[in-house]
Amino acid sequence: MLGTYEVLPEGSLFPLAVAIPIAELALALWLFSGRALAGAALASAVMHAGYVAWSWAALARGLHLKNCGCFGVFLARPLTPETVVEDLVLVAMSLALLALARRPA
């Protein structure tokens, strides 16, 4: 999936294809643990902001992808402006969690 975005060097695709889901799983576990929740929420906001930039840049370059890779190869969805909006919503949710986590108890 990463290769379809035509941005990364060929040699980086496999290591990133392994590292990204591991990082997402680690972040999910961190969020669900509730430990250092503000840090986890901030990391989530940064990750989703990266996905916003990645998707928007691909759309701006005119790429028409049948599978954005958002859910791997098993649930193919095209890359559309809605993909960017979905990630913007996740950024907003992460920032809301960050604000809640920083509130005094």
N, C-alpha and C positions, 0 to 999 in steps of 0.2 A: 504494500500500500504506500509506503513512504516514497518509493521510487516514482510513483505516478505523479507526484507533485513536481518532479523535475527540478529539484533544488539541491539536493545533497549528493556528495560524491558516492559512487557505487560502493566503495569500501566501508562506508559508514552505515549503510542501510541495515545490515544484519545486527551489528551491535546495538543500534538504536531501536530496532524492532524488538530486541530482547529487553533492553533497559527501560523503555517507556512503560510497558505494562507492569514491570516490576515496580517502578516508581509510583505508578497509579495505585497498585495494590498496597504498597507501603503507606501511601498517603491515606487511602481509605481506612486501613487499620489504625493509623494514627488518629484520624478523625473520630472513628468509633470508640477508641479507647478513652477519649475525653481528656487525656493528659496534654498539658500545654496547648489547650484548644485554640488559643489565639494564634499561636504559631502555625498550627495545622490549618486553620482557616485562611491565614495569610498565604501559606504555601499553595492552598487550593485556588485562591484568587489569582495568584501568579501563574499557576499551571494553566488555568482556563483562559487567562488573558493571552497567554502564549498560543493557545489553540485558536483564539479569536484572530490574532494577527496572522497565524499560519493559514487559516481558511480564507480570511479576507484577501490576503496577498495572492492566493491561488485564483480566487474569483477575479480579482483586479487584473491578473495576467491573462484572463480569458480561458482558463483551463475548464474543461467540461469533464468532470470525473463521475463515472457511474457508481463508484464506491468511495465515499470520503474516508473510509477507514475508521470512522468513529466507533463502530462496534465490531471491528475486525472483518474477517472475510465471511463470517457466517450470517451476518445481517447487513447485507449491502444496502446502502443508502447513498443517493447522489449528493454531491457537494452543491449546496444551494445557499442563497442568502439566509434561509431559515437556519442553516447550520451555524452561521455566525451569530444569529439572534439567540439560538439555544445556548451557545457558550457565553454570550453576554449575560443571559439570565443566570447561568451558573456562577459567573463572576459576581453578580449582584448578590446572589444567595450566600456566597462565601464571604463577601464583605459584611453582609448582615450578621452572619455568624461571628465574624471577627468583632463587630460592635457589641454583640451580646456577650461574647466571652470576656471582653474588657470591662463590662459593667461591674461596678462593685456589688458584691453579694448582699 
